[in-house]
Amino acid sequence: MTFIQDLLKPGGGVALIPFIRGTIATLLVLVILMGIADIARIHMVVLASLSIGLLMSISWFEKAWNDVQRSRGESSSSNAAATKAGKEPEKTD
């Protein structure tokens, strides 16, 4: 039950990224195999390009998410260091 609760928290859906990536990669493999088997070839080309686009967008989102998390970590650590030194922490709003 805690996994479901973690998913429902704000930002919790990021935990599903590996599962989503694996599902789309499996779809891509199946689409390529069906294209090779000459089953609705033009449709498989379109589906393959859509799958590749989805994989690229998931990678872009994950990179952007990690950059935001990293910048939040750096800003909170710099604010903590500034507070220790007696300086006023920077406001990032």
Wavefront OBJ file of the C-alpha trace (Angstrom):
o trace
v 0.000 0.000 0.000
v 2.902 2.391 0.582
v 3.929 2.200 -3.098
v 0.459 3.441 -4.084
v 0.675 6.211 -1.494
v 4.101 7.222 -2.806
v 2.713 7.385 -6.346
v -0.149 9.625 -5.246
v 2.155 12.164 -3.595
v 3.122 15.191 -5.699
v 6.033 14.165 -7.903
v 5.543 10.486 -7.094
v 4.826 9.450 -10.671
v 8.527 9.803 -11.457
v 8.990 6.395 -9.820
v 7.177 4.875 -12.813
v 9.695 6.148 -15.391
v 11.675 2.864 -15.606
v 8.447 0.880 -16.060
v 7.189 3.313 -18.731
v 10.537 3.192 -20.533
v 10.523 -0.620 -20.514
v 6.959 -0.770 -21.800
v 7.668 1.615 -24.661
v 10.887 -0.229 -25.534
v 8.947 -3.514 -25.662
v 6.369 -1.859 -27.904
v 9.153 -0.615 -30.166
v 10.693 -4.087 -30.455
v 7.322 -5.648 -31.289
v 6.528 -2.965 -33.850
v 9.908 -3.447 -35.539
v 9.423 -7.215 -35.627
v 5.950 -6.798 -37.132
v 7.356 -4.375 -39.695
v 10.020 -6.909 -40.662
v 7.310 -9.568 -40.965
v 5.566 -7.244 -43.453
v 2.412 -6.766 -41.371
v 0.936 -3.328 -42.170
v 4.417 -1.978 -42.810
v 3.511 1.740 -43.102
v 1.577 1.579 -39.851
v 4.528 -0.046 -38.108
v 6.846 2.684 -39.397
v 4.511 5.323 -37.941
v 4.164 3.465 -34.644
v 7.946 2.974 -34.443
v 8.557 6.685 -34.961
v 5.954 7.512 -32.300
v 7.611 5.055 -29.903
v 11.019 6.591 -30.511
v 9.538 10.032 -29.890
v 8.005 8.832 -26.632
v 11.312 7.369 -25.468
v 13.064 10.634 -26.303
v 10.456 12.694 -24.448
v 10.685 10.435 -21.377
v 14.485 10.838 -21.394
v 14.156 14.612 -21.765
v 11.649 14.772 -18.891
v 13.865 12.643 -16.646
v 16.890 14.848 -17.396
v 14.904 18.014 -16.668
v 13.508 16.483 -13.442
v 17.007 15.527 -12.271
v 18.303 19.024 -13.074
v 15.507 20.598 -11.009
v 16.126 18.215 -8.109
v 19.859 18.907 -8.262
v 19.332 22.680 -8.303
v 16.945 22.431 -5.351
v 19.530 20.425 -3.439
v 22.271 22.958 -4.199
v 20.110 25.924 -3.249
v 19.049 24.337 0.047
v 22.650 23.432 0.903
v 23.858 26.947 0.042
v 21.042 28.415 2.150
v 22.049 26.188 5.078
v 25.690 27.251 4.698
v 24.685 30.906 4.546
v 22.583 30.522 7.689
v 25.530 28.921 9.517
v 27.794 31.782 8.440
v 25.281 34.328 9.741
v 24.291 35.579 6.299
v 20.763 35.854 5.008
v 19.933 32.958 2.664
v 19.159 33.672 -0.965
v 15.511 33.727 -1.976
v 14.751 31.643 -5.042
v 11.059 32.426 -5.499
l 1 2 3 4 5 6 7 8 9 10 11 12 13 14 15 16 17 18 19 20 21 22 23 24 25 26 27 28 29 30 31 32 33 34 35 36 37 38 39 40 41 42 43 44 45 46 47 48 49 50 51 52 53 54 55 56 57 58 59 60 61 62 63 64 65 66 67 68 69 70 71 72 73 74 75 76 77 78 79 80 81 82 83 84 85 86 87 88 89 90 91 92 93
